Amino acid sequence: MANEGLVPQPFQNKTGPMTEQQRLAAKEKLLDVLGRTNIVQVACQEAGVTRTTFNNWFARGFITQADLDDALEVYRDQIRGEIQKRMLRGVKKPLLSNGRIVRGEDNQPIYIDSPSEKLLIAIAEHVLPEWQTTATKNGGVTVNINGASGVPSQYLIQIDGRDLTPDEFATIKSIVAEAERRKSGVIVVESGA
């Protein structure tokens, strides 16, 4: 960082107001730390300003909502990168055999990369349409697109029985019963007349 020496140590600027150059350096440091931690108090301490100063800078427009949004997006990207790393490459875990840590020839523990299946499934449900279990409809309402039995929506038929005649209801009921028998492996052979 070009302004490294200009940022005062936390709460040590007791000689008066900051110069414009110091303010710019403190703002740059504050936003940098905020992008790494997303914690305002930590960012203020690292930048050498108080939380009150931060609030004043925000109220006066020296730090804008766009600045904070950019810092938040940097923080989110950091989280995305960590999720990606843990999901695909995994985290190093000691290799175990019969509940004991396996050691190499140098007597050091042997580590393996252990990807996270839970993260991979969560990302798949979020990104891949065929894995999605919910969808947002008109008005922002989130609905379950799989039936209670986990049937994907493209195969699910929902009919309000109150709209059917007794004969239509009986026909549909017999079709469902036949499909259930087939699914369970029961085959009914009708004898020819």
C-alpha positions as CSV (number, residue, x, y, z in Angstrom):
1,M,0.0,0.0,0.0
2,A,1.4,3.4,-1.0
3,N,0.1,5.2,2.1
4,E,1.4,2.7,4.7
5,G,3.3,5.3,6.8
6,L,0.4,7.8,6.7
7,V,-2.1,5.8,8.6
8,P,-1.9,6.5,12.3
9,Q,-1.8,3.7,14.8
10,P,-5.2,3.0,16.4
11,F,-6.5,5.9,18.4
12,Q,-3.0,7.5,18.6
13,N,-3.8,10.6,16.6
14,K,-4.0,12.9,19.6
15,T,-2.2,15.9,18.0
16,G,-5.3,17.2,16.3
17,P,-7.4,16.5,13.2
18,M,-6.0,14.3,10.4
19,T,-4.6,15.9,7.3
20,E,-6.5,15.2,4.1
21,Q,-3.7,12.8,3.0
22,Q,-4.0,10.9,6.4
23,R,-7.8,10.8,6.0
24,L,-7.5,9.3,2.5
25,A,-4.9,6.7,3.7
26,A,-7.1,5.8,6.8
27,K,-10.2,5.4,4.5
28,E,-8.2,3.2,2.1
29,K,-7.0,1.1,5.0
30,L,-10.4,0.9,6.6
31,L,-12.1,-0.3,3.4
32,D,-9.3,-2.8,2.8
33,V,-9.7,-4.3,6.2
34,L,-13.5,-4.2,6.0
35,G,-13.2,-6.1,2.7
36,R,-11.2,-8.8,4.5
37,T,-13.1,-9.0,7.8
38,N,-16.5,-7.4,7.3
39,I,-16.2,-6.1,10.9
40,V,-16.4,-2.3,11.2
41,Q,-14.7,-2.1,14.6
42,V,-11.7,-4.1,13.5
43,A,-11.4,-2.0,10.3
44,C,-11.6,1.2,12.4
45,Q,-8.9,0.0,14.8
46,E,-6.6,-1.0,11.9
47,A,-7.2,2.3,10.2
48,G,-6.5,4.3,13.4
49,V,-10.0,5.9,13.7
50,T,-12.8,5.6,16.1
51,R,-16.2,4.1,15.3
52,T,-17.6,7.6,15.8
53,T,-15.3,8.9,13.1
54,F,-16.4,6.1,10.8
55,N,-20.0,7.0,11.4
56,N,-19.3,10.7,10.8
57,W,-17.5,9.9,7.6
58,F,-20.4,7.9,6.4
59,A,-23.0,10.5,7.4
60,R,-21.0,13.2,5.5
61,G,-20.4,11.1,2.4
62,F,-16.6,10.7,2.8
63,I,-17.4,6.9,3.0
64,T,-20.3,6.1,0.7
65,Q,-22.7,3.2,0.6
66,A,-21.0,2.2,-2.7
67,D,-17.7,2.0,-0.8
68,L,-19.3,-0.2,1.8
69,D,-21.0,-2.3,-0.9
70,D,-17.7,-2.8,-2.7
71,A,-16.0,-3.9,0.5
72,L,-18.8,-6.3,1.2
73,E,-18.5,-7.8,-2.3
74,V,-14.7,-8.3,-1.7
75,Y,-15.6,-10.1,1.5
76,R,-18.2,-12.2,-0.3
77,D,-15.7,-13.1,-3.0
78,Q,-13.3,-14.2,-0.2
79,I,-16.0,-16.5,1.2
80,R,-16.8,-17.8,-2.3
81,G,-13.2,-18.6,-2.8
82,E,-12.9,-20.5,0.5
83,I,-16.1,-22.4,-0.3
84,Q,-14.8,-23.3,-3.7
85,K,-11.5,-24.5,-2.2
86,R,-13.2,-26.6,0.5
87,M,-15.8,-27.9,-1.9
88,L,-13.5,-29.1,-4.7
89,R,-10.1,-29.5,-3.2
90,G,-11.1,-30.0,0.4
91,V,-9.4,-29.4,3.7
92,K,-6.4,-31.3,4.9
93,K,-7.3,-33.9,7.4
94,P,-5.0,-36.5,9.0
95,L,-5.2,-40.0,7.5
96,L,-6.6,-42.4,10.0
97,S,-6.4,-46.2,10.2
98,N,-8.2,-48.1,12.9
99,G,-8.8,-44.7,14.7
100,R,-5.1,-43.9,14.8
101,I,-3.2,-41.3,12.8
102,V,-1.1,-42.8,10.0
103,R,2.5,-41.5,10.1
104,G,5.0,-41.4,7.3
105,E,8.7,-42.6,7.3
106,D,9.7,-39.3,8.9
107,N,7.1,-40.0,11.8
108,Q,5.0,-37.0,10.7
109,P,1.3,-37.4,10.2
110,I,0.1,-38.0,6.7
111,Y,-2.6,-35.7,5.5
112,I,-5.2,-36.1,2.8
113,D,-7.4,-33.5,1.1
114,S,-11.0,-34.1,2.1
115,P,-13.6,-32.3,-0.2
116,S,-16.9,-31.4,1.4
117,E,-19.9,-33.3,-0.1
118,K,-22.3,-31.1,1.8
119,L,-20.9,-27.9,0.2
120,L,-20.9,-29.5,-3.2
121,I,-24.6,-30.5,-2.9
122,A,-25.5,-27.1,-1.5
123,I,-23.8,-25.4,-4.5
124,A,-25.4,-27.8,-6.9
125,E,-28.9,-27.1,-5.5
126,H,-28.2,-23.4,-5.9
127,V,-26.6,-23.4,-9.3
128,L,-27.8,-26.4,-11.3
129,P,-31.5,-26.4,-12.3
130,E,-31.9,-30.2,-12.0
131,W,-30.7,-30.0,-8.4
132,Q,-32.9,-27.1,-7.3
133,T,-35.6,-27.8,-4.7
134,T,-37.1,-24.3,-4.6
135,A,-37.9,-21.6,-7.1
136,T,-38.9,-18.0,-6.7
137,K,-42.3,-17.3,-8.4
138,N,-44.0,-14.0,-9.1
139,G,-44.0,-11.6,-6.2
140,G,-40.8,-13.1,-4.8
141,V,-42.6,-16.1,-3.2
142,T,-40.3,-19.1,-2.8
143,V,-42.1,-22.4,-3.4
144,N,-41.0,-26.0,-3.1
145,I,-40.7,-27.3,-6.7
146,N,-40.3,-30.9,-5.6
147,G,-43.3,-32.8,-4.2
148,A,-43.3,-34.0,-0.6
149,S,-41.9,-37.3,-1.9
150,G,-39.1,-35.6,-3.7
151,V,-40.6,-36.0,-7.2
152,P,-39.1,-33.4,-9.6
153,S,-41.7,-30.8,-10.7
154,Q,-41.6,-31.9,-14.3
155,Y,-43.0,-35.3,-13.3
156,L,-45.5,-34.1,-10.7
157,I,-49.2,-33.8,-11.4
158,Q,-51.3,-32.0,-8.9
159,I,-55.1,-32.0,-9.3
160,D,-57.7,-30.6,-7.0
161,G,-60.2,-33.5,-6.6
162,R,-63.0,-31.1,-5.8
163,D,-63.0,-30.0,-9.5
164,L,-63.6,-33.6,-10.7
165,T,-66.7,-35.6,-11.2
166,P,-67.0,-38.9,-9.3
167,D,-66.2,-40.8,-12.5
168,E,-63.2,-38.7,-13.3
169,F,-61.9,-39.0,-9.8
170,A,-62.4,-42.8,-9.9
171,T,-60.5,-43.0,-13.2
172,I,-57.6,-41.0,-11.9
173,K,-57.5,-43.0,-8.7
174,S,-57.3,-46.3,-10.7
175,I,-54.5,-44.9,-12.8
176,V,-52.5,-43.9,-9.7
177,A,-53.2,-47.3,-8.1
178,E,-51.9,-49.1,-11.3
179,A,-48.8,-46.9,-11.4
180,E,-48.1,-47.6,-7.7
181,R,-48.4,-51.4,-8.3
182,R,-46.0,-51.2,-11.2
183,K,-43.6,-49.2,-9.1
184,S,-43.6,-51.8,-6.4
185,G,-43.1,-54.6,-8.9
186,V,-46.6,-56.0,-8.9
187,I,-47.8,-56.9,-12.3
188,V,-51.4,-57.7,-12.9
189,V,-52.1,-59.8,-15.9
190,E,-55.6,-59.6,-17.2
191,S,-57.0,-62.8,-18.7
192,G,-58.5,-62.5,-22.2
193,A,-62.2,-63.2,-22.6
